[in-house]
């Protein structure tokens, strides 16, 4: 039975071995969202994720005989790193099974902690099936990422910290994969403050807990930027807790999550992975749709992890600049004559836009011969500036249009 006492006992065991991460008020996000937004920076844990809490709490319960056998975990990355790191600290052999498409940074970090990494399957569920095969073959002890009472209790210590720092919270918005984090948080938070609202967030591509609670049949996708919550089957233990203690579950899109990652980077100067931005994605989506569910409330968001692939982060920044109108692609039709391109570039420069790329197209176009399409990729100040550049080019006799999509 997972209750407040179990979570408080977990906190005592974890004392000094995992960080009590900052829980701070975001003035800018609060102004944007019309709510009082508090951020729990679990991306600042040593392995950059909250998963250390549950992993260590479970591993501290191992008997000497179990420690000698070694442990195994199945994870898309963060639970893997938590298990591998603390296994290394405890001198326990560890095997980690990860889906084949786990971000490289998570695989490398897990190996760095001395664990044996096995890449298998395309999804968490595929990797999990292989993990249990290895349990049978090698006699290893499974450290489940979410469907384990000790793991859930460890994750629940987050709620104790948040409510100690800010007792007046009205709501907590928590990402859901298998449900371990929200189960622990909901159990502790509802015991301390029964009226608090617990809202779960899943990606539309992996709505397993949402579907289970609604009694609906919803297919899962093959990929999400929030791979940390890409779980096709919710836990048995966690599903029961979510039904009882979570008020509702919201679904967010891939673009919602992308936007939230960039917002956190720009405003809070903090790097989060897809799952870590899911909570903010739900708030931003609600606002964009004209919702009032969070307006005026004191809302806690857990930035669950920061292990994002640097190459993916670079792509997200560029895409975010496009959405904000600070990076644009303008298509201009030119006469294919000496000086035409120079004239166009001078007009763009005079408009104070910076050209970063130029692409010519002569063959694959419907324009008459001796004409050329030129795509300019520009750094701009915003949508109004983009339109200003287009208007200047059109006024000079060039056919210019925005082609940023």
C-alpha positions as CSV (number, residue, x, y, z in Angstrom):
1,X,0.0,0.0,0.0
2,X,1.4,3.4,-1.0
3,X,0.5,6.1,1.4
4,X,1.9,9.3,2.8
5,X,3.9,7.4,5.4
6,X,5.6,5.3,2.8
7,X,6.5,8.4,0.8
8,X,7.8,10.2,4.0
9,X,9.9,7.1,4.8
10,X,11.3,7.2,1.2
11,X,12.3,10.8,1.7
12,X,14.2,9.9,4.8
13,X,16.1,7.2,2.9
14,X,16.9,9.5,0.0
15,X,18.1,12.3,2.3
16,X,21.5,13.4,1.1
17,X,21.6,11.1,-1.9
18,X,19.3,13.0,-4.3
19,X,19.1,16.8,-4.6
20,X,16.2,18.8,-3.2
21,X,15.9,20.7,-6.4
22,X,14.9,24.4,-6.7
23,X,11.2,25.2,-6.8
24,X,10.8,28.7,-8.0
25,X,8.2,31.2,-9.1
26,X,8.3,32.2,-12.8
27,X,7.2,35.8,-13.1
28,X,7.3,35.8,-16.9
29,X,5.4,32.6,-17.4
30,X,2.9,33.8,-14.8
31,X,2.3,37.0,-16.7
32,X,1.9,35.1,-20.0
33,X,-0.5,32.5,-18.6
34,X,-2.5,34.6,-16.2
35,X,-1.7,32.2,-13.4
36,X,1.0,31.9,-10.7
37,X,3.4,29.4,-12.1
38,X,5.9,27.5,-10.0
39,X,8.6,25.3,-11.6
40,X,10.3,22.3,-10.0
41,X,13.7,21.9,-11.6
42,X,14.2,18.1,-11.6
43,X,16.3,18.5,-14.7
44,X,19.0,19.7,-12.2
45,X,19.3,16.3,-10.6
46,X,22.8,14.7,-11.1
47,X,21.4,12.4,-13.9
48,X,19.2,15.3,-15.0
49,X,15.9,13.6,-14.1
50,X,13.5,12.9,-11.2
51,X,13.9,9.2,-11.9
52,X,16.8,8.9,-9.5
53,X,14.3,9.2,-6.6
54,X,12.2,6.1,-7.4
55,X,15.2,4.0,-8.6
56,X,17.3,4.6,-5.5
57,X,14.4,4.0,-3.1
58,X,13.7,0.6,-4.7
59,X,17.4,-0.3,-4.8
60,X,18.0,0.5,-1.1
61,X,15.4,-2.2,-0.4
62,X,17.5,-4.9,-2.1
63,X,18.8,-7.8,0.1
64,X,22.5,-8.7,0.1
65,X,21.7,-11.7,-2.1
66,X,19.7,-9.6,-4.6
67,X,22.6,-7.1,-4.8
68,X,25.0,-9.9,-5.7
69,X,22.7,-11.1,-8.5
70,X,22.6,-7.6,-10.1
71,X,19.7,-5.5,-11.3
72,X,18.1,-4.8,-14.6
73,X,16.0,-1.9,-15.8
74,X,14.0,-1.1,-18.9
75,X,14.0,2.5,-19.8
76,X,13.9,5.1,-22.6
77,X,16.8,6.8,-20.8
78,X,16.2,8.6,-17.5
79,X,15.2,5.7,-15.3
80,X,18.2,3.9,-16.9
81,X,20.6,6.5,-15.9
82,X,19.2,6.7,-12.3
83,X,19.5,2.9,-11.9
84,X,23.0,2.8,-13.5
85,X,24.3,5.7,-11.5
86,X,23.1,4.4,-8.1
87,X,24.0,0.8,-8.9
88,X,27.6,2.0,-9.6
89,X,27.5,3.9,-6.2
90,X,26.3,0.8,-4.4
91,X,28.6,-1.6,-6.2
92,X,25.7,-3.5,-7.8
93,X,26.0,-4.9,-11.4
94,X,23.4,-3.3,-13.7
95,X,21.9,-4.2,-17.1
96,X,19.8,-1.6,-18.9
97,X,17.5,-2.4,-21.8
98,X,16.6,0.6,-24.0
99,X,14.6,1.0,-27.2
100,X,16.8,1.2,-30.3
101,X,15.8,4.8,-31.0
102,X,16.7,6.1,-27.5
103,X,18.5,9.5,-27.9
104,X,22.3,9.0,-28.1
105,X,23.0,11.3,-25.2
106,X,20.9,9.0,-22.9
107,X,22.6,5.8,-24.1
108,X,26.1,7.4,-23.7
109,X,25.4,8.7,-20.2
110,X,24.0,5.3,-19.1
111,X,27.2,3.5,-20.4
112,X,29.3,6.1,-18.6
113,X,27.9,4.9,-15.3
114,X,29.3,1.4,-16.0
115,X,26.0,-0.4,-16.9
116,X,25.7,-3.0,-19.6
117,X,23.4,-1.4,-22.2
118,X,21.2,-3.6,-24.5
119,X,19.4,-1.8,-27.3
120,X,16.2,-3.8,-28.3
121,X,12.9,-3.0,-30.0
122,X,11.3,0.2,-31.3
123,X,9.2,1.1,-28.2
124,X,9.4,0.8,-24.5
125,X,7.0,-2.1,-24.5
126,X,9.3,-4.0,-26.9
127,X,12.3,-3.3,-24.7
128,X,10.4,-4.4,-21.6
129,X,9.5,-7.8,-23.1
130,X,13.1,-8.4,-23.8
131,X,14.1,-7.2,-20.3
132,X,11.9,-9.9,-18.7
133,X,13.5,-12.5,-20.9
134,X,16.9,-11.4,-19.5
135,X,15.4,-11.6,-16.0
136,X,14.6,-15.3,-16.6
137,X,17.9,-16.1,-18.3
138,X,20.2,-14.4,-15.8
139,X,18.3,-14.2,-12.5
140,X,18.5,-10.4,-12.4
141,X,16.3,-8.2,-10.2
142,X,14.0,-6.0,-12.2
143,X,13.8,-2.4,-11.1
144,X,10.6,-1.3,-12.8
145,X,10.4,2.3,-14.0
146,X,6.9,2.9,-12.7
147,X,4.8,-0.1,-11.7
148,X,6.5,-0.7,-8.3
149,X,5.4,0.6,-4.9
150,X,8.9,1.6,-3.8
151,X,9.5,3.5,-7.1
152,X,6.2,5.3,-6.8
153,X,7.0,6.2,-3.2
154,X,10.3,7.6,-4.2
155,X,8.8,9.8,-6.9
156,X,6.2,11.0,-4.4
157,X,8.9,12.8,-2.4
158,X,8.6,15.6,-5.0
159,X,5.2,16.5,-3.7
160,X,6.5,16.8,-0.2
161,X,9.2,19.2,-1.3
162,X,6.8,21.3,-3.4
163,X,4.2,21.7,-0.7
164,X,6.8,22.5,1.9
165,X,8.1,25.3,-0.2
166,X,4.7,26.5,-1.4
167,X,1.8,25.2,0.8
168,X,-0.8,27.4,-1.1
169,X,-0.6,25.5,-4.4
170,X,-3.9,25.0,-6.1
171,X,-2.8,22.5,-8.8
172,X,0.0,20.3,-10.0
173,X,0.3,19.5,-13.7
174,X,2.4,16.4,-14.2
175,X,3.5,14.4,-17.3
176,X,2.3,10.8,-17.5
177,X,4.1,7.9,-19.2
178,X,3.6,4.7,-17.2
179,X,2.2,6.8,-14.3
180,X,4.8,6.4,-11.5
181,X,5.5,10.1,-11.1
182,X,1.9,11.3,-11.0
183,X,0.9,8.3,-8.8
184,X,3.4,9.2,-6.1
185,X,2.8,13.0,-6.3
186,X,-1.0,12.6,-6.3
187,X,-0.9,10.2,-3.3
188,X,1.3,12.6,-1.2
189,X,-0.4,15.8,-2.3
190,X,-3.9,14.6,-1.8
191,X,-3.0,13.3,1.7
192,X,-1.5,16.6,2.7
193,X,-3.9,18.9,0.9
194,X,-7.1,17.0,-0.2
195,X,-8.5,19.9,-2.3
196,X,-5.4,20.3,-4.5
197,X,-6.1,19.5,-8.2
198,X,-3.8,17.0,-9.9
199,X,-3.8,17.2,-13.7
200,X,-2.0,14.6,-15.9
201,X,-0.5,15.3,-19.3
202,X,0.1,12.8,-22.1
203,X,1.1,13.2,-25.7
204,X,-1.6,12.5,-28.3
205,X,0.7,9.9,-29.8
206,X,0.9,7.8,-26.6
207,X,-2.4,8.4,-24.8
208,X,-2.3,5.0,-22.9
209,X,-3.3,6.2,-19.4
210,X,-5.9,8.7,-20.8
211,X,-7.5,5.8,-22.8
212,X,-7.4,3.4,-19.9
213,X,-9.1,5.9,-17.5
214,X,-11.7,6.9,-20.2
215,X,-12.3,3.2,-21.1
216,X,-11.5,4.1,-24.7
217,X,-9.5,2.3,-27.4
218,X,-6.8,4.7,-28.7
219,X,-3.9,3.6,-30.9
220,X,-0.4,4.6,-30.0
221,X,2.0,6.1,-32.5
222,X,5.6,5.1,-33.3
223,X,7.5,8.1,-32.3
224,X,7.2,11.2,-30.1
225,X,9.6,14.0,-29.2
226,X,8.6,13.2,-25.6
227,X,10.1,9.7,-25.7
228,X,10.3,9.7,-21.9
229,X,6.5,9.2,-21.7
230,X,6.1,7.1,-24.8
231,X,4.5,4.1,-23.0
232,X,1.9,2.0,-24.8
233,X,0.6,0.2,-21.7
234,X,0.1,2.0,-18.3
235,X,1.0,0.3,-15.1
236,X,-1.4,-1.9,-13.1
237,X,-0.6,-0.2,-9.8
238,X,-0.4,3.2,-11.3
239,X,-3.6,2.9,-13.2
240,X,-5.6,2.3,-10.0
241,X,-4.0,5.3,-8.3
242,X,-4.6,7.6,-11.2
243,X,-8.3,6.6,-11.4
244,X,-8.6,7.4,-7.7
245,X,-6.4,10.4,-7.2
246,X,-5.9,12.3,-10.5
247,X,-8.6,14.8,-11.4
248,X,-8.2,14.8,-15.2
249,X,-5.7,14.0,-18.0
250,X,-5.0,16.4,-20.8
251,X,-3.5,15.5,-24.2
252,X,-1.0,17.7,-26.1
253,X,0.4,17.6,-29.6
254,X,4.0,17.3,-30.8
255,X,4.0,21.0,-31.8
256,X,2.7,21.9,-28.3
257,X,5.7,20.2,-26.7
258,X,8.1,21.7,-29.2
259,X,6.8,25.2,-28.4
260,X,7.1,24.6,-24.6
261,X,10.7,23.4,-24.9
262,X,11.7,26.6,-26.7
263,X,9.6,28.8,-24.3
264,X,11.5,27.3,-21.3
265,X,14.8,27.7,-23.0
266,X,14.1,31.4,-23.9
267,X,12.4,32.5,-20.7
268,X,13.8,30.3,-17.9
269,X,17.2,29.6,-19.6
270,X,16.7,26.0,-18.8
271,X,17.0,22.9,-21.1
272,X,14.3,20.3,-20.8
273,X,13.5,17.2,-22.9
274,X,10.1,16.6,-24.4
275,X,8.5,14.9,-21.4
276,X,9.9,17.7,-19.2
277,X,8.0,20.3,-21.1
278,X,4.6,18.4,-21.3
279,X,3.1,20.3,-18.3
280,X,3.8,23.7,-19.7
281,X,2.6,22.5,-23.1
282,X,-0.8,21.7,-21.5
283,X,-1.0,25.2,-20.0
284,X,0.0,27.0,-23.3
285,X,-2.5,24.9,-25.3
286,X,-5.3,25.7,-22.9
287,X,-4.5,29.4,-23.2
288,X,-4.3,29.2,-27.0
289,X,-7.7,27.5,-27.1
290,X,-9.2,30.2,-24.9
291,X,-9.5,28.0,-21.9
292,X,-9.7,29.3,-18.3
293,X,-8.9,26.2,-16.4
294,X,-5.7,27.5,-14.8
295,X,-6.3,31.2,-14.8
296,X,-5.7,32.8,-11.4
297,X,-4.5,29.6,-9.9
298,X,-1.2,28.7,-8.2
299,X,0.1,25.9,-10.5
300,X,3.2,23.7,-10.0
301,X,5.0,22.2,-13.0
302,X,7.7,19.5,-12.8
303,X,10.5,19.9,-15.3
304,X,11.0,16.2,-15.2
305,X,14.2,15.8,-17.2
306,X,16.8,17.6,-19.3
307,X,18.4,14.8,-21.3
308,X,17.6,16.0,-24.8
309,X,19.8,15.3,-27.8
310,X,21.8,18.5,-28.6
311,X,21.1,18.1,-32.4
312,X,17.4,17.9,-31.7
313,X,17.6,20.9,-29.5
314,X,19.2,22.8,-32.3
315,X,16.4,21.9,-34.7
316,X,13.8,22.9,-32.1
317,X,15.4,26.3,-31.7
318,X,15.3,26.9,-35.4
319,X,11.7,25.8,-35.7
320,X,10.9,28.0,-32.7
321,X,12.4,31.0,-34.5
322,X,10.3,30.3,-37.5
323,X,7.1,30.2,-35.4
324,X,8.1,33.5,-33.7
325,X,8.8,35.1,-37.1
326,X,12.5,35.6,-36.3
327,X,13.6,33.2,-39.1
328,X,11.8,33.3,-42.4
329,X,12.1,31.9,-46.0
330,X,11.1,34.4,-48.6
331,X,10.7,33.3,-52.3
332,X,11.5,35.9,-54.9
333,X,11.1,35.6,-58.7
334,X,14.0,37.2,-60.5
335,X,15.0,37.8,-64.1
336,X,18.1,35.7,-64.6
337,X,20.3,38.6,-65.6
338,X,23.5,40.1,-64.1
339,X,22.7,42.4,-61.2
340,X,19.2,41.2,-60.4
341,X,20.3,39.1,-57.4
342,X,22.5,42.0,-56.2
343,X,19.6,44.4,-56.4
344,X,17.3,42.1,-54.4
345,X,19.9,41.4,-51.7
346,X,20.5,45.2,-51.3
347,X,16.8,45.8,-50.8
348,X,16.8,43.1,-48.1
349,X,19.9,44.6,-46.4
350,X,18.4,48.1,-46.5
351,X,15.4,46.6,-44.7
352,X,17.7,45.5,-41.9
353,X,17.1,41.7,-42.5
354,X,20.1,39.4,-42.4
355,X,20.4,36.8,-45.1
356,X,21.7,33.4,-43.9
357,X,21.0,31.2,-46.9
358,X,20.3,31.7,-50.6
359,X,18.9,28.9,-52.9
360,X,18.4,29.2,-56.7
361,X,15.9,27.2,-58.7
362,X,16.1,27.4,-62.5
363,X,14.9,23.9,-63.7
364,X,12.2,22.9,-61.3
365,X,9.9,25.9,-61.7
366,X,6.9,27.0,-63.7
367,X,8.5,30.4,-64.4
368,X,9.4,31.3,-68.0
369,X,12.9,30.6,-69.2
370,X,15.5,33.2,-68.2
371,X,13.7,33.6,-64.9
372,X,14.8,32.1,-61.6
373,X,13.2,31.4,-58.2
374,X,15.4,32.4,-55.3
375,X,14.6,31.4,-51.7
376,X,16.2,33.7,-49.1
377,X,16.4,32.5,-45.5
378,X,16.4,35.6,-43.4
379,X,16.9,36.5,-39.7
380,X,14.2,39.0,-38.9
381,X,12.6,40.9,-35.9
382,X,9.2,39.3,-36.2
383,X,6.2,38.8,-38.5
384,X,5.8,42.6,-39.1
385,X,9.4,42.8,-40.2
386,X,8.9,39.9,-42.6
387,X,6.0,41.6,-44.2
388,X,7.9,44.8,-44.5
389,X,10.7,43.1,-46.4
390,X,8.2,41.4,-48.8
391,X,6.4,44.8,-49.4
392,X,9.8,46.5,-50.2
393,X,10.7,43.8,-52.7
394,X,7.2,43.8,-54.4
395,X,7.3,47.6,-54.6
396,X,10.6,47.3,-56.5
397,X,9.0,45.1,-59.1
398,X,10.0,41.7,-57.7
399,X,7.4,39.0,-57.0
400,X,8.1,38.1,-53.3
401,X,6.1,35.9,-50.9
402,X,6.5,34.2,-47.6
403,X,7.4,30.5,-47.9
404,X,8.3,29.6,-44.3
405,X,6.0,26.5,-44.2
